[in-house]
């Protein structure tokens, strides 16, 4: 197991947990939201700005980085941390999710996946061993086991076959990862929305032994209700003394619901993707800055927010730069969204530590239900 990597639980409140993941590159406060730096950058943000929002860790993408600029090139240039100027922890996904989404461009066997690049059509093979090698070359602090992300909906027999393949790949990932001082390997639970399969998957992963465990195969179209149904039992199948990571989630109410059910880590492209399309997430819900109602509004997007977009710019200005397709629009709204998501995490950490999670969640939900401020 990873020496120099540890997880300490500080407090629990119901099933919600708060603690600290310690790595050689710094501490990660949990529950943690990881901004997605797909290709070595959180789009529209400088690394120092991402850190200023409160992020302790970023996510990098194995699939995209192996295709461009190439893992071997990143390694020659000193590793991903140096390459992208982020010296704090980085988690890399295994490439499994992206390969799943390339269904028309891939062929899957027991050995791994052969696929065509979406960039230039070149052929590539991704196996558990190659995924571990790529993530080693990138130098990420937390490495994800290579898995097949089961699509949704999936018949029970299809899901079972997929999950069991992922468990065999998890063993191969563990063997290929070896012992890497200061680096951690996380296994990924699969099983779609089938409780017995989730249980079998959790037992298989625990038998191999990992530094942390992810709940995979959710946020792939099943809807919040079914996702929460699975999260009502899936995290509890995983070891209490290891971090639990829900992959690819989500909207603010998804995040709060996941933490309530025992999740410690999450990631999602939503804050940056929304920011680039004129959407701001606020404590009162989502605000679309493209709408004409903001054109003469001198008020900030969120009066209670201390991010640069809210401190220094009006809704009218943001509406203008969004409509004019100015680069600063995506920069300011991404900063705001990431700041708000990190504010949610900080609020939950404090509430859990004080045993006030239920009242915090009630306040969170009631403010969202009010909707946006009235137009002028």
GIGIFEN-V119116 format. One record per helix or strand. SS is the DSSP state (H for helix, E for strand). FROM is the first residue (numbers start at 1). TO is the last residue. If there is no record, write none. Layout:
SS_FROM_TO ; SS_FROM_TO
This chain:
E_6_13 ; E_16_23 ; E_26_30 ; E_32_36 ; H_47_52 ; E_57_60 ; H_62_67 ; H_71_76 ; H_80_84 ; E_89_92 ; H_96_101 ; H_103_105 ; E_106_108 ; E_112_116 ; E_123_127 ; H_128_138 ; E_142_144 ; H_156_177 ; E_184_189 ; H_195_208 ; E_212_215 ; H_223_231 ; H_235_237 ; E_243_246 ; H_252_260 ; E_265_268 ; H_270_276 ; E_279_282 ; E_285_288 ; H_292_294 ; H_308_312 ; H_315_323 ; H_327_353 ; H_357_370
